[in-house]
């Protein structure tokens, strides 16, 4: 798969990589707040082993993820390690940390 060039592209492609079998029993909502050029707000709701991705805000998310759009694209393209970004304060997570750790299992990253 070619590298993503924008955050919008990542969210549009997200359903293709959703691992529904790994989402058994998962019922969560995630708010993404990406700043900077080509940033914005997106929400992801996982319930009943299905995924819904929308642009905009949701009420009372289980998890909120904040980053720059550039860093989010770099993480999606495996150019920036998410744990390193978190430790450097470039990726800020609030809410369910256990859900944050499970995210990598809910999406198959292309090789």
Biopython code that builds the backbone (N, CA, C, O; Angstrom):
import numpy as np
from Bio.PDB.StructureBuilder import StructureBuilder

atoms = [
    (1, "UNK", "N", (0.842, -1.175, 0.000)),
    (1, "UNK", "CA", (0.000, 0.000, 0.000)),
    (1, "UNK", "C", (0.890, 1.241, 0.000)),
    (1, "UNK", "O", (1.879, 1.288, 0.731)),
    (2, "UNK", "N", (0.553, 2.241, -0.805)),
    (2, "UNK", "CA", (1.337, 3.470, -0.783)),
    (2, "UNK", "C", (1.169, 4.186, 0.561)),
    (2, "UNK", "O", (0.168, 4.009, 1.255)),
    (3, "UNK", "N", (2.149, 4.977, 0.901)),
    (3, "UNK", "CA", (2.082, 5.716, 2.160)),
    (3, "UNK", "C", (0.948, 6.726, 2.129)),
    (3, "UNK", "O", (0.635, 7.307, 1.090)),
    (4, "UNK", "N", (0.341, 6.921, 3.293)),
    (4, "UNK", "CA", (-0.684, 7.949, 3.425)),
    (4, "UNK", "C", (-0.006, 9.307, 3.414)),
    (4, "UNK", "O", (1.091, 9.469, 3.950)),
    (5, "UNK", "N", (-0.662, 10.280, 2.802)),
    (5, "UNK", "CA", (-0.077, 11.618, 2.764)),
    (5, "UNK", "C", (-0.825, 12.607, 3.650)),
    (5, "UNK", "O", (-0.305, 13.680, 3.958)),
    (6, "UNK", "N", (-2.052, 12.252, 4.066)),
    (6, "UNK", "CA", (-2.830, 13.142, 4.929)),
    (6, "UNK", "C", (-3.559, 12.338, 5.998)),
    (6, "UNK", "O", (-3.782, 11.136, 5.852)),
    (7, "UNK", "N", (-3.921, 13.024, 7.070)),
    (7, "UNK", "CA", (-4.718, 12.383, 8.122)),
    (7, "UNK", "C", (-6.069, 11.952, 7.558)),
    (7, "UNK", "O", (-6.564, 10.874, 7.888)),
    (8, "UNK", "N", (-6.662, 12.782, 6.719)),
    (8, "UNK", "CA", (-7.952, 12.453, 6.101)),
    (8, "UNK", "C", (-7.872, 11.108, 5.385)),
    (8, "UNK", "O", (-8.774, 10.279, 5.509)),
    (9, "UNK", "N", (-6.806, 10.897, 4.647)),
    (9, "UNK", "CA", (-6.624, 9.637, 3.919)),
    (9, "UNK", "C", (-6.555, 8.453, 4.887)),
    (9, "UNK", "O", (-7.122, 7.394, 4.617)),
    (10, "UNK", "N", (-5.867, 8.633, 6.004)),
    (10, "UNK", "CA", (-5.766, 7.558, 6.994)),
    (10, "UNK", "C", (-7.148, 7.177, 7.511)),
    (10, "UNK", "O", (-7.477, 5.993, 7.592)),
    (11, "UNK", "N", (-7.958, 8.174, 7.861)),
    (11, "UNK", "CA", (-9.286, 7.877, 8.401)),
    (11, "UNK", "C", (-10.205, 7.275, 7.340)),
    (11, "UNK", "O", (-11.039, 6.427, 7.656)),
    (12, "UNK", "N", (-10.062, 7.701, 6.093)),
    (12, "UNK", "CA", (-10.863, 7.119, 5.012)),
    (12, "UNK", "C", (-10.501, 5.654, 4.794)),
    (12, "UNK", "O", (-11.377, 4.844, 4.490)),
    (13, "UNK", "N", (-9.232, 5.304, 4.943)),
    (13, "UNK", "CA", (-8.762, 3.944, 4.716)),
    (13, "UNK", "C", (-8.913, 3.038, 5.947)),
    (13, "UNK", "O", (-8.799, 1.818, 5.831)),
    (14, "UNK", "N", (-9.162, 3.615, 7.103)),
    (14, "UNK", "CA", (-9.209, 2.858, 8.355)),
    (14, "UNK", "C", (-10.124, 1.631, 8.306)),
    (14, "UNK", "O", (-9.728, 0.576, 8.801)),
    (15, "UNK", "N", (-11.325, 1.721, 7.733)),
    (15, "UNK", "CA", (-12.185, 0.528, 7.713)),
    (15, "UNK", "C", (-11.570, -0.664, 6.980)),
    (15, "UNK", "O", (-11.879, -1.808, 7.314)),
    (16, "UNK", "N", (-10.718, -0.427, 6.005)),
    (16, "UNK", "CA", (-10.068, -1.525, 5.265)),
    (16, "UNK", "C", (-9.162, -2.357, 6.159)),
    (16, "UNK", "O", (-8.930, -3.534, 5.885)),
    (17, "UNK", "N", (-8.647, -1.753, 7.228)),
    (17, "UNK", "CA", (-7.667, -2.417, 8.082)),
    (17, "UNK", "C", (-8.220, -2.810, 9.444)),
    (17, "UNK", "O", (-7.481, -3.265, 10.317)),
    (18, "UNK", "N", (-9.525, -2.630, 9.618)),
    (18, "UNK", "CA", (-10.168, -2.969, 10.880)),
    (18, "UNK", "C", (-10.232, -4.484, 11.045)),
    (18, "UNK", "O", (-10.720, -5.185, 10.158)),
    (19, "UNK", "N", (-9.748, -4.987, 12.161)),
    (19, "UNK", "CA", (-9.754, -6.430, 12.463)),
    (19, "UNK", "C", (-10.980, -6.727, 13.324)),
    (19, "UNK", "O", (-10.891, -6.758, 14.551)),
    (20, "UNK", "N", (-12.111, -6.942, 12.683)),
    (20, "UNK", "CA", (-13.373, -7.111, 13.413)),
    (20, "UNK", "C", (-13.320, -8.275, 14.398)),
    (20, "UNK", "O", (-13.940, -8.215, 15.460)),
    (21, "UNK", "N", (-12.581, -9.342, 14.054)),
    (21, "UNK", "CA", (-12.498, -10.489, 14.961)),
    (21, "UNK", "C", (-11.801, -10.126, 16.267)),
    (21, "UNK", "O", (-12.070, -10.743, 17.298)),
    (22, "UNK", "N", (-10.919, -9.146, 16.243)),
    (22, "UNK", "CA", (-10.227, -8.705, 17.458)),
    (22, "UNK", "C", (-11.092, -7.767, 18.295)),
    (22, "UNK", "O", (-10.749, -7.445, 19.432)),
    (23, "UNK", "N", (-12.219, -7.328, 17.723)),
    (23, "UNK", "CA", (-13.075, -6.369, 18.411)),
    (23, "UNK", "C", (-14.247, -7.019, 19.149)),
    (23, "UNK", "O", (-15.164, -6.320, 19.582)),
    (24, "UNK", "N", (-14.229, -8.325, 19.294)),
    (24, "UNK", "CA", (-15.294, -9.012, 20.021)),
    (24, "UNK", "C", (-15.372, -8.470, 21.447)),
    (24, "UNK", "O", (-14.377, -8.474, 22.172)),
    (25, "UNK", "N", (-16.533, -8.014, 21.838)),
    (25, "UNK", "CA", (-16.730, -7.487, 23.188)),
    (25, "UNK", "C", (-16.263, -6.060, 23.387)),
    (25, "UNK", "O", (-16.383, -5.521, 24.487)),
    (26, "UNK", "N", (-15.735, -5.441, 22.350)),
    (26, "UNK", "CA", (-15.243, -4.062, 22.451)),
    (26, "UNK", "C", (-16.386, -3.105, 22.110)),
    (26, "UNK", "O", (-17.047, -3.256, 21.083)),
    (27, "UNK", "N", (-16.610, -2.128, 22.975)),
    (27, "UNK", "CA", (-17.643, -1.112, 22.761)),
    (27, "UNK", "C", (-17.055, 0.218, 23.226)),
    (27, "UNK", "O", (-17.163, 0.578, 24.398)),
    (28, "UNK", "N", (-16.435, 0.942, 22.299)),
    (28, "UNK", "CA", (-15.694, 2.142, 22.661)),
    (28, "UNK", "C", (-15.888, 3.252, 21.635)),
    (28, "UNK", "O", (-16.306, 3.022, 20.500)),
    (29, "UNK", "N", (-15.570, 4.452, 22.077)),
    (29, "UNK", "CA", (-15.545, 5.595, 21.169)),
    (29, "UNK", "C", (-14.223, 6.324, 21.371)),
    (29, "UNK", "O", (-13.756, 6.505, 22.495)),
    (30, "UNK", "N", (-13.633, 6.736, 20.254)),
    (30, "UNK", "CA", (-12.326, 7.377, 20.284)),
    (30, "UNK", "C", (-12.407, 8.701, 19.542)),
    (30, "UNK", "O", (-12.884, 8.765, 18.409)),
    (31, "UNK", "N", (-11.942, 9.739, 20.185)),
    (31, "UNK", "CA", (-11.890, 11.069, 19.583)),
    (31, "UNK", "C", (-10.449, 11.358, 19.193)),
    (31, "UNK", "O", (-9.544, 11.226, 20.017)),
    (32, "UNK", "N", (-10.231, 11.749, 17.947)),
    (32, "UNK", "CA", (-8.908, 12.144, 17.474)),
    (32, "UNK", "C", (-8.914, 13.640, 17.246)),
    (32, "UNK", "O", (-9.770, 14.166, 16.535)),
    (33, "UNK", "N", (-7.955, 14.328, 17.853)),
    (33, "UNK", "CA", (-7.807, 15.772, 17.698)),
    (33, "UNK", "C", (-6.415, 16.030, 17.144)),
    (33, "UNK", "O", (-5.421, 15.974, 17.868)),
    (34, "UNK", "N", (-6.361, 16.312, 15.856)),
    (34, "UNK", "CA", (-5.082, 16.490, 15.175)),
    (34, "UNK", "C", (-4.901, 17.951, 14.806)),
    (34, "UNK", "O", (-5.737, 18.537, 14.119)),
    (35, "UNK", "N", (-3.813, 18.530, 15.263)),
    (35, "UNK", "CA", (-3.565, 19.955, 15.039)),
    (35, "UNK", "C", (-2.631, 20.160, 13.853)),
    (35, "UNK", "O", (-2.076, 19.207, 13.307)),
    (36, "UNK", "N", (-2.472, 21.406, 13.470)),
    (36, "UNK", "CA", (-1.543, 21.756, 12.401)),
    (36, "UNK", "C", (-2.178, 21.642, 11.023)),
    (36, "UNK", "O", (-3.379, 21.415, 10.879)),
    (37, "UNK", "N", (-1.334, 21.808, 10.027)),
    (37, "UNK", "CA", (-1.783, 21.770, 8.642)),
    (37, "UNK", "C", (-2.446, 20.431, 8.331)),
    (37, "UNK", "O", (-1.914, 19.373, 8.667)),
    (38, "UNK", "N", (-3.600, 20.487, 7.692)),
    (38, "UNK", "CA", (-4.401, 19.308, 7.320)),
    (38, "UNK", "C", (-4.887, 18.532, 8.538)),
    (38, "UNK", "O", (-5.212, 17.349, 8.430)),
    (39, "UNK", "N", (-4.940, 19.188, 9.695)),
    (39, "UNK", "CA", (-5.459, 18.555, 10.902)),
    (39, "UNK", "C", (-6.977, 18.599, 10.919)),
    (39, "UNK", "O", (-7.614, 18.980, 9.936)),
    (40, "UNK", "N", (-7.539, 18.208, 12.036)),
    (40, "UNK", "CA", (-8.985, 18.214, 12.190)),
    (40, "UNK", "C", (-9.384, 17.266, 13.298)),
    (40, "UNK", "O", (-8.548, 16.780, 14.059)),
    (41, "UNK", "N", (-10.665, 17.016, 13.371)),
    (41, "UNK", "CA", (-11.208, 16.124, 14.392)),
    (41, "UNK", "C", (-11.955, 14.988, 13.713)),
    (41, "UNK", "O", (-12.750, 15.199, 12.797)),
    (42, "UNK", "N", (-11.680, 13.789, 14.181)),
    (42, "UNK", "CA", (-12.351, 12.592, 13.687)),
    (42, "UNK", "C", (-12.763, 11.755, 14.884)),
    (42, "UNK", "O", (-12.162, 11.839, 15.955)),
    (43, "UNK", "N", (-13.790, 10.952, 14.690)),
    (43, "UNK", "CA", (-14.210, 10.027, 15.737)),
    (43, "UNK", "C", (-14.302, 8.627, 15.159)),
    (43, "UNK", "O", (-14.610, 8.430, 13.984)),
    (44, "UNK", "N", (-14.027, 7.670, 16.018)),
    (44, "UNK", "CA", (-14.105, 6.260, 15.670)),
    (44, "UNK", "C", (-14.935, 5.589, 16.754)),
    (44, "UNK", "O", (-14.645, 5.716, 17.944)),
    (45, "UNK", "N", (-15.964, 4.879, 16.330)),
    (45, "UNK", "CA", (-16.810, 4.130, 17.261)),
    (45, "UNK", "C", (-16.720, 2.659, 16.868)),
    (45, "UNK", "O", (-16.951, 2.293, 15.716)),
    (46, "UNK", "N", (-16.379, 1.824, 17.850)),
    (46, "UNK", "CA", (-16.301, 0.385, 17.649)),
    (46, "UNK", "C", (-17.335, -0.251, 18.570)),
    (46, "UNK", "O", (-17.276, -0.100, 19.790)),
    (47, "UNK", "N", (-18.275, -0.959, 17.971)),
    (47, "UNK", "CA", (-19.335, -1.632, 18.734)),
    (47, "UNK", "C", (-19.859, -2.797, 17.911)),
    (47, "UNK", "O", (-20.026, -2.684, 16.697)),
    (48, "UNK", "N", (-20.116, -3.907, 18.570)),
    (48, "UNK", "CA", (-20.659, -5.071, 17.869)),
    (48, "UNK", "C", (-19.776, -5.539, 16.732)),
    (48, "UNK", "O", (-20.271, -5.961, 15.687)),
    (49, "UNK", "N", (-18.485, -5.467, 16.929)),
    (49, "UNK", "CA", (-17.484, -5.864, 15.941)),
    (49, "UNK", "C", (-17.595, -5.071, 14.633)),
    (49, "UNK", "O", (-17.196, -5.551, 13.572)),
    (50, "UNK", "N", (-18.139, -3.855, 14.722)),
    (50, "UNK", "CA", (-18.194, -2.990, 13.550)),
    (50, "UNK", "C", (-17.515, -1.669, 13.871)),
    (50, "UNK", "O", (-17.315, -1.319, 15.035)),
    (51, "UNK", "N", (-17.168, -0.949, 12.823)),
    (51, "UNK", "CA", (-16.412, 0.289, 12.941)),
    (51, "UNK", "C", (-17.153, 1.397, 12.213)),
    (51, "UNK", "O", (-17.643, 1.210, 11.099)),
    (52, "UNK", "N", (-17.227, 2.552, 12.856)),
    (52, "UNK", "CA", (-17.796, 3.733, 12.211)),
    (52, "UNK", "C", (-16.795, 4.868, 12.385)),
    (52, "UNK", "O", (-16.422, 5.202, 13.510)),
    (53, "UNK", "N", (-16.363, 5.455, 11.285)),
    (53, "UNK", "CA", (-15.425, 6.563, 11.300)),
    (53, "UNK", "C", (-16.159, 7.795, 10.787)),
    (53, "UNK", "O", (-16.793, 7.749, 9.733)),
    (54, "UNK", "N", (-16.074, 8.902, 11.532)),
    (54, "UNK", "CA", (-16.750, 10.140, 11.145)),
    (54, "UNK", "C", (-15.832, 11.324, 11.365)),
    (54, "UNK", "O", (-14.949, 11.294, 12.222)),
    (55, "UNK", "N", (-16.047, 12.350, 10.594)),
    (55, "UNK", "CA", (-15.326, 13.583, 10.847)),
    (55, "UNK", "C", (-16.132, 14.380, 11.869)),
    (55, "UNK", "O", (-17.360, 14.426, 11.800)),
    (56, "UNK", "N", (-15.433, 15.006, 12.820)),
    (56, "UNK", "CA", (-16.097, 15.807, 13.833)),
    (56, "UNK", "C", (-15.916, 15.247, 15.229)),
    (56, "UNK", "O", (-15.143, 14.315, 15.451)),
    (57, "UNK", "N", (-16.647, 15.838, 16.168)),
    (57, "UNK", "CA", (-16.536, 15.485, 17.587)),
    (57, "UNK", "C", (-17.660, 14.562, 18.020)),
    (57, "UNK", "O", (-18.733, 14.528, 17.418)),
    (58, "UNK", "N", (-17.384, 13.815, 19.080)),
    (58, "UNK", "CA", (-18.401, 12.991, 19.728)),
    (58, "UNK", "C", (-18.427, 13.342, 21.215)),
    (58, "UNK", "O", (-17.461, 13.873, 21.764)),
    (59, "UNK", "N", (-19.537, 13.038, 21.840)),
    (59, "UNK", "CA", (-19.699, 13.297, 23.272)),
    (59, "UNK", "C", (-19.079, 12.169, 24.091)),
    (59, "UNK", "O", (-19.236, 10.995, 23.755)),
    (60, "UNK", "N", (-18.388, 12.516, 25.144)),
    (60, "UNK", "CA", (-17.860, 11.572, 26.131)),
    (60, "UNK", "C", (-17.123, 10.370, 25.530)),
    (60, "UNK", "O", (-17.526, 9.229, 25.757)),
    (61, "UNK", "N", (-16.060, 10.609, 24.775)),
    (61, "UNK", "CA", (-15.317, 9.473, 24.215)),
    (61, "UNK", "C", (-14.641, 8.649, 25.313)),
    (61, "UNK", "O", (-14.308, 9.167, 26.379)),
    (62, "UNK", "N", (-14.448, 7.376, 25.037)),
    (62, "UNK", "CA", (-13.725, 6.490, 25.938)),
    (62, "UNK", "C", (-12.249, 6.863, 25.972)),
    (62, "UNK", "O", (-11.580, 6.731, 26.996)),
    (63, "UNK", "N", (-11.758, 7.333, 24.824)),
    (63, "UNK", "CA", (-10.346, 7.653, 24.650)),
    (63, "UNK", "C", (-10.234, 8.877, 23.755)),
    (63, "UNK", "O", (-10.965, 9.003, 22.773)),
    (64, "UNK", "N", (-9.319, 9.780, 24.095)),
    (64, "UNK", "CA", (-9.020, 10.926, 23.242)),
    (64, "UNK", "C", (-7.546, 10.869, 22.882)),
    (64, "UNK", "O", (-6.687, 10.691, 23.746)),
    (65, "UNK", "N", (-7.267, 11.024, 21.590)),
    (65, "UNK", "CA", (-5.909, 10.984, 21.065)),
    (65, "UNK", "C", (-5.607, 12.356, 20.466)),
    (65, "UNK", "O", (-6.341, 12.842, 19.606)),
    (66, "UNK", "N", (-4.511, 12.979, 20.931)),
    (66, "UNK", "CA", (-4.111, 14.285, 20.416)),
    (66, "UNK", "C", (-2.697, 14.203, 19.857)),
    (66, "UNK", "O", (-1.802, 13.609, 20.458)),
    (67, "UNK", "N", (-2.525, 14.812, 18.695)),
    (67, "UNK", "CA", (-1.230, 14.827, 18.029)),
    (67, "UNK", "C", (-1.285, 15.890, 16.942)),
    (67, "UNK", "O", (-2.341, 16.469, 16.687)),
    (68, "UNK", "N", (-0.159, 16.142, 16.309)),
    (68, "UNK", "CA", (-0.220, 16.946, 15.099)),
    (68, "UNK", "C", (-0.608, 16.013, 13.959)),
    (68, "UNK", "O", (-0.376, 14.806, 14.025)),
    (69, "UNK", "N", (-1.190, 16.573, 12.933)),
    (69, "UNK", "CA", (-1.542, 15.757, 11.769)),
    (69, "UNK", "C", (-0.284, 15.153, 11.156)),
    (69, "UNK", "O", (-0.298, 14.002, 10.721)),
    (70, "UNK", "N", (0.798, 15.917, 11.118)),
    (70, "UNK", "CA", (2.055, 15.426, 10.544)),
    (70, "UNK", "C", (2.588, 14.224, 11.326)),
    (70, "UNK", "O", (3.041, 13.250, 10.726)),
    (71, "UNK", "N", (2.537, 14.285, 12.654)),
    (71, "UNK", "CA", (2.998, 13.159, 13.462)),
    (71, "UNK", "C", (2.076, 11.948, 13.295)),
    (71, "UNK", "O", (2.551, 10.813, 13.267)),
    (72, "UNK", "N", (0.774, 12.176, 13.186)),
    (72, "UNK", "CA", (-0.174, 11.074, 12.997)),
    (72, "UNK", "C", (0.114, 10.352, 11.680)),
    (72, "UNK", "O", (0.110, 9.122, 11.627)),
    (73, "UNK", "N", (0.360, 11.114, 10.629)),
    (73, "UNK", "CA", (0.699, 10.522, 9.331)),
    (73, "UNK", "C", (2.021, 9.750, 9.440)),
    (73, "UNK", "O", (2.148, 8.650, 8.901)),
    (74, "UNK", "N", (2.991, 10.326, 10.132)),
    (74, "UNK", "CA", (4.283, 9.648, 10.310)),
    (74, "UNK", "C", (4.119, 8.336, 11.077)),
    (74, "UNK", "O", (4.763, 7.342, 10.740)),
    (75, "UNK", "N", (3.271, 8.319, 12.095)),
    (75, "UNK", "CA", (3.029, 7.074, 12.835)),
    (75, "UNK", "C", (2.348, 6.041, 11.945)),
    (75, "UNK", "O", (2.717, 4.867, 11.962)),
    (76, "UNK", "N", (1.359, 6.469, 11.172)),
    (76, "UNK", "CA", (0.658, 5.540, 10.282)),
    (76, "UNK", "C", (1.592, 4.958, 9.228)),
    (76, "UNK", "O", (1.426, 3.815, 8.804)),
    (77, "UNK", "N", (2.563, 5.742, 8.814)),
    (77, "UNK", "CA", (3.511, 5.295, 7.789)),
    (77, "UNK", "C", (4.745, 4.616, 8.376)),
    (77, "UNK", "O", (5.701, 4.321, 7.658)),
    (78, "UNK", "N", (4.717, 4.370, 9.694)),
    (78, "UNK", "CA", (5.820, 3.708, 10.405)),
    (78, "UNK", "C", (7.125, 4.497, 10.356)),
    (78, "UNK", "O", (8.211, 3.917, 10.390)),
    (79, "UNK", "N", (7.016, 5.799, 10.277)),
    (79, "UNK", "CA", (8.202, 6.664, 10.295)),
    (79, "UNK", "C", (8.434, 7.221, 11.697)),
    (79, "UNK", "O", (9.512, 7.739, 11.991)),
    (80, "UNK", "N", (7.425, 7.115, 12.559)),
    (80, "UNK", "CA", (7.502, 7.584, 13.939)),
    (80, "UNK", "C", (6.898, 6.507, 14.827)),
    (80, "UNK", "O", (5.748, 6.109, 14.637)),
    (81, "UNK", "N", (7.665, 6.043, 15.785)),
    (81, "UNK", "CA", (7.197, 5.025, 16.714)),
    (81, "UNK", "C", (6.191, 5.654, 17.679)),
    (81, "UNK", "O", (6.514, 6.643, 18.336)),
    (82, "UNK", "N", (4.968, 5.097, 17.777)),
    (82, "UNK", "CA", (3.958, 5.682, 18.664)),
    (82, "UNK", "C", (4.406, 5.769, 20.127)),
    (82, "UNK", "O", (4.085, 6.747, 20.803)),
    (83, "UNK", "N", (5.135, 4.777, 20.626)),
    (83, "UNK", "CA", (5.596, 4.823, 22.020)),
    (83, "UNK", "C", (6.608, 5.948, 22.199)),
    (83, "UNK", "O", (6.576, 6.654, 23.207)),
    (84, "UNK", "N", (7.497, 6.122, 21.242)),
    (84, "UNK", "CA", (8.467, 7.221, 21.312)),
    (84, "UNK", "C", (7.739, 8.558, 21.251)),
    (84, "UNK", "O", (8.078, 9.485, 21.985)),
    (85, "UNK", "N", (6.730, 8.661, 20.371)),
    (85, "UNK", "CA", (5.952, 9.904, 20.273)),
    (85, "UNK", "C", (5.251, 10.200, 21.591)),
    (85, "UNK", "O", (5.191, 11.353, 22.018)),
    (86, "UNK", "N", (4.718, 9.165, 22.239)),
    (86, "UNK", "CA", (4.056, 9.332, 23.532)),
    (86, "UNK", "C", (5.048, 9.816, 24.593)),
    (86, "UNK", "O", (4.759, 10.743, 25.349)),
    (87, "UNK", "N", (6.193, 9.190, 24.636)),
    (87, "UNK", "CA", (7.203, 9.549, 25.643)),
    (87, "UNK", "C", (7.744, 10.963, 25.425)),
    (87, "UNK", "O", (8.144, 11.625, 26.383)),
    (88, "UNK", "N", (7.759, 11.426, 24.187)),
    (88, "UNK", "CA", (8.239, 12.768, 23.855)),
    (88, "UNK", "C", (7.141, 13.823, 23.962)),
    (88, "UNK", "O", (7.400, 15.007, 23.743)),
    (89, "UNK", "N", (5.917, 13.408, 24.296)),
    (89, "UNK", "CA", (4.808, 14.351, 24.403)),
    (89, "UNK", "C", (4.218, 14.745, 23.065)),
    (89, "UNK", "O", (3.431, 15.689, 22.989)),
    (90, "UNK", "N", (4.584, 14.037, 22.009)),
    (90, "UNK", "CA", (4.057, 14.338, 20.677)),
    (90, "UNK", "C", (2.740, 13.605, 20.412)),
    (90, "UNK", "O", (2.020, 13.929, 19.467)),
    (91, "UNK", "N", (2.440, 12.630, 21.243)),
    (91, "UNK", "CA", (1.192, 11.887, 21.207)),
    (91, "UNK", "C", (0.634, 11.920, 22.621)),
    (91, "UNK", "O", (1.258, 11.416, 23.555)),
    (92, "UNK", "N", (-0.535, 12.513, 22.772)),
    (92, "UNK", "CA", (-1.151, 12.657, 24.091)),
    (92, "UNK", "C", (-2.431, 11.833, 24.106)),
    (92, "UNK", "O", (-3.289, 11.965, 23.233)),
    (93, "UNK", "N", (-2.538, 10.986, 25.112)),
    (93, "UNK", "CA", (-3.681, 10.082, 25.247)),
    (93, "UNK", "C", (-4.377, 10.404, 26.561)),
    (93, "UNK", "O", (-3.731, 10.511, 27.604)),
    (94, "UNK", "N", (-5.690, 10.558, 26.508)),
    (94, "UNK", "CA", (-6.439, 10.699, 27.758)),
    (94, "UNK", "C", (-7.631, 9.756, 27.708)),
    (94, "UNK", "O", (-8.224, 9.533, 26.653)),
    (95, "UNK", "N", (-7.967, 9.215, 28.856)),
    (95, "UNK", "CA", (-9.030, 8.227, 28.932)),
    (95, "UNK", "C", (-8.442, 6.855, 29.184)),
    (95, "UNK", "O", (-7.478, 6.708, 29.935)),
    (96, "UNK", "N", (-9.021, 5.866, 28.559)),
    (96, "UNK", "CA", (-8.654, 4.467, 28.797)),
    (96, "UNK", "C", (-7.296, 4.108, 28.192)),
    (96, "UNK", "O", (-7.179, 3.937, 26.979)),
    (97, "UNK", "N", (-6.281, 3.997, 29.034)),
    (97, "UNK", "CA", (-4.954, 3.609, 28.555)),
    (97, "UNK", "C", (-4.947, 2.158, 28.069)),
    (97, "UNK", "O", (-4.202, 1.818, 27.150)),
    (98, "UNK", "N", (-5.764, 1.308, 28.675)),
    (98, "UNK", "CA", (-5.812, -0.083, 28.217)),
    (98, "UNK", "C", (-6.357, -0.146, 26.784)),
    (98, "UNK", "O", (-5.913, -0.973, 25.988)),
    (99, "UNK", "N", (-7.302, 0.711, 26.464)),
    (99, "UNK", "CA", (-7.809, 0.776, 25.098)),
    (99, "UNK", "C", (-6.715, 1.283, 24.153)),
    (99, "UNK", "O", (-6.558, 0.762, 23.049)),
    (100, "UNK", "N", (-5.977, 2.275, 24.576)),
    (100, "UNK", "CA", (-4.892, 2.810, 23.742)),
    (100, "UNK", "C", (-3.904, 1.706, 23.389)),
    (100, "UNK", "O", (-3.434, 1.633, 22.254)),
    (101, "UNK", "N", (-3.590, 0.853, 24.347)),
    (101, "UNK", "CA", (-2.652, -0.241, 24.111)),
    (101, "UNK", "C", (-3.254, -1.297, 23.176)),
    (101, "UNK", "O", (-2.520, -1.976, 22.458)),
    (102, "UNK", "N", (-4.570, -1.437, 23.179)),
    (102, "UNK", "CA", (-5.249, -2.439, 22.352)),
    (102, "UNK", "C", (-5.435, -1.981, 20.901)),
    (102, "UNK", "O", (-5.714, -2.808, 20.032)),
    (103, "UNK", "N", (-5.289, -0.705, 20.627)),
    (103, "UNK", "CA", (-5.545, -0.195, 19.279)),
    (103, "UNK", "C", (-4.756, -0.924, 18.204)),
    (103, "UNK", "O", (-5.280, -1.191, 17.123)),
    (104, "UNK", "N", (-3.514, -1.244, 18.487)),
    (104, "UNK", "CA", (-2.706, -1.927, 17.473)),
    (104, "UNK", "C", (-3.275, -3.298, 17.114)),
    (104, "UNK", "O", (-3.063, -3.786, 16.003)),
    (105, "UNK", "N", (-3.996, -3.923, 18.049)),
    (105, "UNK", "CA", (-4.616, -5.218, 17.763)),
    (105, "UNK", "C", (-5.901, -5.088, 16.948)),
    (105, "UNK", "O", (-6.328, -6.042, 16.297)),
    (106, "UNK", "N", (-6.515, -3.907, 16.984)),
    (106, "UNK", "CA", (-7.798, -3.703, 16.299)),
    (106, "UNK", "C", (-7.642, -3.321, 14.832)),
    (106, "UNK", "O", (-8.614, -3.312, 14.076)),
    (107, "UNK", "N", (-6.412, -3.006, 14.436)),
    (107, "UNK", "CA", (-6.168, -2.614, 13.051)),
    (107, "UNK", "C", (-4.962, -3.362, 12.519)),
    (107, "UNK", "O", (-3.904, -3.384, 13.147)),
    (108, "UNK", "N", (-5.128, -3.976, 11.355)),
    (108, "UNK", "CA", (-4.030, -4.674, 10.687)),
    (108, "UNK", "C", (-3.251, -3.638, 9.907)),
    (108, "UNK", "O", (-3.791, -3.002, 9.001)),
    (109, "UNK", "N", (-2.008, -3.466, 10.245)),
    (109, "UNK", "CA", (-1.174, -2.521, 9.510)),
    (109, "UNK", "C", (-0.575, -3.217, 8.299)),
    (109, "UNK", "O", (-0.003, -4.300, 8.421)),
    (110, "UNK", "N", (-0.704, -2.598, 7.130)),
    (110, "UNK", "CA", (-0.137, -3.228, 5.930)),
    (110, "UNK", "C", (1.383, -3.293, 6.035)),
    (110, "UNK", "O", (2.020, -2.403, 6.598)),
    (111, "UNK", "N", (1.936, -4.337, 5.497)),
    (111, "UNK", "CA", (3.401, -4.515, 5.508)),
    (111, "UNK", "C", (4.033, -3.740, 4.377)),
    (111, "UNK", "O", (5.254, -3.763, 4.218)),
]
sb = StructureBuilder()
sb.init_structure("model")
sb.init_model(0)
sb.init_chain("A")
sb.init_seg("    ")
for serial, (resi, resn, name, xyz) in enumerate(atoms, 1):
    if name == "N":
        sb.init_residue(resn, " ", resi, " ")
    sb.init_atom(name, np.array(xyz, "f"), 0.0, 1.0, " ", f" {name:<3s}", serial, name[0])
structure = sb.get_structure()
